Amino acid sequence: MVNLETYAKINEEIKFTEEETVELLKLSDKEILVLILSELKKISENTQKSN
């Protein structure tokens, strides 16, 4: 079952400044995927620790 509170918390934490957004737009597809996978790994580890 999906914990919607976890997704709401993650959504609140994902906020970028204008400067960060410009830097993110400069990244290649591969770099973006690496960032996403890295964040998903952190989220999974944090979720497992809290259970």
Wavefront OBJ file of the C-alpha trace (Angstrom):
o trace
v 0.000 0.000 0.000
v 1.252 3.480 -0.859
v 1.860 5.881 2.000
v 0.516 9.175 0.644
v 1.949 11.137 3.580
v 5.447 10.154 2.451
v 4.785 11.494 -1.043
v 3.321 14.719 0.340
v 6.415 15.247 2.495
v 8.741 14.557 -0.445
v 6.773 16.954 -2.645
v 7.137 19.702 -0.027
v 10.902 19.121 0.157
v 11.416 19.426 -3.609
v 11.656 23.153 -4.126
v 14.289 24.798 -6.298
v 15.579 28.341 -6.440
v 15.786 30.043 -9.821
v 19.562 29.457 -9.852
v 19.137 25.745 -9.088
v 16.527 25.431 -11.822
v 18.858 27.002 -14.388
v 21.624 24.584 -13.370
v 19.282 21.597 -13.597
v 18.213 22.620 -17.093
v 21.857 22.453 -18.190
v 22.154 18.770 -17.243
v 22.057 15.946 -19.749
v 19.376 13.255 -19.644
v 21.854 10.804 -18.156
v 22.869 13.212 -15.387
v 19.233 13.840 -14.519
v 18.532 10.110 -14.314
v 21.509 9.632 -11.989
v 20.206 12.396 -9.723
v 16.722 10.888 -9.662
v 18.012 7.402 -8.888
v 20.252 8.778 -6.147
v 17.332 10.573 -4.521
v 15.107 7.503 -4.794
v 17.779 5.447 -3.074
v 17.979 7.966 -0.206
v 14.191 7.987 0.128
v 14.062 4.174 0.166
v 16.772 3.988 2.819
v 15.016 6.579 4.990
v 11.690 4.818 4.595
v 13.193 1.466 5.585
v 14.849 3.002 8.665
v 11.563 4.471 9.850
v 9.712 1.137 9.593
l 1 2 3 4 5 6 7 8 9 10 11 12 13 14 15 16 17 18 19 20 21 22 23 24 25 26 27 28 29 30 31 32 33 34 35 36 37 38 39 40 41 42 43 44 45 46 47 48 49 50 51
